[in-house]
């Protein structure tokens, strides 16, 4: 039986980065890498990131 679910995740990422690069861009790529690794661990599932939105700490619903 085919099933699907949309999950909304509010993820806070912290780390060290060089002064010039955009931390948002590097963390979005890191998130994609993390998701790809997780999906490869579960070949019975497929998934993708449809929207990434940079929010502020404490945002309850940054994706509209």
C-alpha positions as CSV (number, residue, x, y, z in Angstrom):
1,X,0.0,0.0,0.0
2,X,1.5,3.4,-1.1
3,X,1.4,6.0,1.7
4,X,2.7,9.5,2.0
5,X,3.1,12.2,4.7
6,X,4.2,15.8,4.7
7,X,6.2,16.7,7.8
8,X,7.0,20.2,8.9
9,X,10.2,20.5,10.8
10,X,11.6,23.4,12.7
11,X,15.4,22.7,12.8
12,X,17.9,24.9,14.6
13,X,21.5,24.5,13.4
14,X,24.6,26.1,15.0
15,X,28.2,25.8,14.0
16,X,31.4,27.6,13.2
17,X,31.9,29.0,9.7
18,X,34.2,31.4,7.9
19,X,33.2,35.1,8.1
20,X,32.4,35.5,4.4
21,X,30.2,32.6,3.3
22,X,26.5,32.7,3.8
23,X,25.8,30.4,6.8
24,X,22.2,29.9,5.5
25,X,23.5,28.5,2.2
26,X,26.0,26.2,3.8
27,X,23.5,24.8,6.4
28,X,20.9,24.2,3.7
29,X,23.4,22.1,1.8
30,X,24.3,20.3,5.0
31,X,20.6,19.5,5.7
32,X,20.3,18.1,2.2
33,X,23.3,15.9,2.8
34,X,21.9,14.7,6.1
35,X,18.5,13.9,4.5
36,X,20.2,12.1,1.6
37,X,22.2,9.9,4.0
38,X,19.1,9.1,6.0
39,X,17.0,8.2,2.9
40,X,19.8,5.9,1.7
41,X,19.5,4.0,5.0
42,X,15.9,3.3,4.3
43,X,15.6,2.3,0.6
44,X,11.9,1.5,1.1
45,X,11.3,5.2,1.4
46,X,11.9,8.2,-0.9
47,X,11.8,11.8,0.1
48,X,12.9,15.3,-0.9
49,X,13.1,18.8,0.5
50,X,10.6,21.0,-1.2
51,X,11.1,24.2,0.8
52,X,13.8,25.6,2.9
53,X,13.2,28.9,4.7
54,X,15.6,30.7,7.0
55,X,13.7,31.8,10.1
56,X,14.6,33.2,13.5
57,X,15.0,31.5,16.8
58,X,11.6,30.9,18.3
59,X,9.6,31.1,15.0
60,X,6.6,28.9,15.5
61,X,5.7,28.6,11.8
62,X,8.4,30.0,9.4
63,X,6.9,28.3,6.4
64,X,3.5,29.6,5.2
